[in-house]
């Protein structure tokens, strides 16, 4: 499946230029129990609808950024840098 993804640095490109990094979830503290780390690595909500994801522009600027993507339609609503608030979703 192919779709367009807007790199905040390079602009809109085909998704084949990017690497999917997974859903954004809170990481356990360094001293957390083994069970917490197992849950972090292997159990994801994978809920239908909009989720925040990590993406890397591997064939461009090589930077990591966030995307809000609807998993039911594969539509990317917006992209933004870590540490920033998501801009208003583009319609």
C-alpha positions in Angstrom: 0.0 0.0 0.0 1.3 3.4 -0.8 0.4 6.9 0.5 2.0 10.3 0.9 3.6 11.4 4.1 4.6 15.0 4.9 8.1 15.2 6.4 8.2 18.4 8.6 11.7 19.1 7.1 11.6 17.9 3.5 7.9 18.1 2.6 5.5 15.6 1.1 7.0 12.3 -0.2 6.0 8.7 -0.9 5.8 6.5 2.1 8.5 4.2 0.7 11.1 6.9 1.6 10.2 6.4 5.3 10.6 3.8 8.1 7.7 3.1 10.4 8.8 3.2 14.0 5.6 2.1 15.8 3.0 3.7 18.0 4.2 6.3 20.5 3.8 4.8 24.0 5.4 5.7 27.3 8.6 4.0 28.0 9.1 2.3 31.4 11.7 3.8 33.8 15.2 2.2 33.7 14.7 0.3 36.9 11.2 -1.1 35.9 10.3 -4.7 36.4 10.9 -7.2 33.6 7.1 -7.6 33.1 6.8 -3.8 32.4 9.5 -4.0 29.8 7.9 -7.1 28.2 4.6 -5.3 28.0 6.3 -2.2 26.5 8.0 -4.2 23.7 5.3 -6.8 22.9 1.8 -5.5 23.7 0.5 -2.5 21.8 -3.1 -1.2 21.8 -3.4 -1.4 18.0 -6.8 0.3 18.2 -8.7 1.2 15.1 -8.7 5.0 14.6 -6.2 7.8 14.9 -2.9 7.0 16.6 0.3 8.9 17.1 3.3 7.1 15.4 7.0 7.4 15.0 8.3 7.8 11.4 11.9 8.2 10.1 12.7 9.9 6.8 15.4 7.3 5.9 16.0 8.4 2.3 15.8 12.2 3.1 16.8 14.1 6.1 17.0 11.0 8.3 15.1 12.7 11.1 12.5 11.1 13.3 9.1 12.8 13.7 5.5 12.1 14.8 2.5 11.5 12.6 -1.2 11.3 13.5 -2.6 8.6 11.2 -6.0 7.0 11.0 -5.4 3.3 10.9 -8.9 2.6 9.4 -8.3 4.7 6.3 -4.5 5.0 6.3 -4.9 8.8 6.1 -2.2 10.9 7.7 -3.8 13.8 9.4 -0.7 15.8 10.3 3.0 15.4 11.1 5.2 17.3 13.7 8.5 17.2 15.6 8.9 15.5 19.0 8.5 18.0 21.8 5.9 20.0 19.8 2.2 20.0 20.1 0.4 18.6 17.0 -0.8 21.3 14.7 -4.5 21.4 13.8 -5.3 18.3 11.7 -5.3 19.0 8.0 -8.6 18.3 6.3 
